[in-house]
Amino acid sequence: MYSHLSLLLTLKHYAALSEEEFTSPTNPGPFTPPEKGTEAQIRAACEFWKEAHYMFHLFQDVQRAFIAQVIAAMESPYLAACGTQTQAVMGTVFLSYYNIYRQHTVT
């Protein structure tokens, strides 16, 4: 329910909101129907895959939007001095910092 707040909160603060620990969604890959599955089993597997695929892309998009907001909040003279290549690197650095920060704030 609060999964996207995990982008902003430490794990300790997130745990105060939700009893369920948040894990970043992983790419489910291409859909592969179960072998020898009935029509109902294949349909259920397909629905499960669609939900996993949607959540993965939604999380990626929210993460990108969050990074874009942080970069947009920086004053334009600093960004102009950086150039477009450096802006992309800054987004990557910010994402790496976020991942490291989350790992070290586990309580």
N, C-alpha and C positions, 0 to 999 in steps of 0.2 A: 504494500500500500504506500509506503514512504520511500520506495527504492531510490528515487532520484535525489532525495535529500542526502543520500550517502555521498554524493559528490561534494557536499558542502560541510558535512558534519564529521566529527571524529567518530570512531566506532563506539566509543563510550556514550556519546550523546545520542547517536542513532539507536543504540540499545535501549535507551530510556523511552524512546518512542515506539519501538517495535520489539516484540519478543523474538521475532524471526530474524536471524542474522542475514545481512545482505551479502550476496556474492554477485559479482559482475556476470552478466549473461555471456555465454560463449557462443561462438558461431556454430549453429547446428549442422552446417554443411548442406549438401543437396539431400532432398527427400529420397529415402530408400524404403519402399514398402516392405513389410515383413514377409519372409518367404512362407508360402503355404498359409497365408492369412485369409480369413474370411473377409467378405466385403465390409462387415462392421468393424473388424480389427484394422483393416487398411484405412478405413475412413477415420477411425479414432487416432491412428498413428499419424495420419495426414493432418488432422486438427491440432494434435500436440506439436507437430513440427511447425505448422503455421504460427502458432502462438510463440514458440521458442524463437523462430525467425523474426517475428515482429518485435519481440522484446529485445533481441540482440540489436537490431537496427535502431529501435527507439533509444536505447541506452547510448549507442554510438552517436546518434544525432544530438541528444541532450548534452553529451560530453563535449562535442564540437561547438555547440551553441554557447556553452558555459565558457569555454576557452576564448571564443570570439568576443564574448562580452567583456572578459578581463582585458583582452588586447584592445578592444574599442574604448575601454575606460582610460587607457594610457593617453597621455597628452600627445597631440599630433606632431609637435616638433621632434619628440623622441622617436616616434615611429618613422617619421620621414628620414631621420638620420640612419635608421636601421635598414631601410629598403625592404622590398618584398620578400627576398630570400631569407633575410634575417627574421622577418615576421613569422614565416613558416617554422623556422627553427625555434623561435620563442614559443610557439604553440606546442611544439614537441617537448621542449624543455619544461614548460609548465605542466604538461601531462605527466612527464616523468617525475617531476617534483611531487605532484599530487599522489602518484602511486607510491613513491617512497614515503611520503608523509603519512599516508594511510597505514603502511606496514609498521611504522615506528610509533604510531599512536594507539596501538592495540593495548588495552589494559586488562 
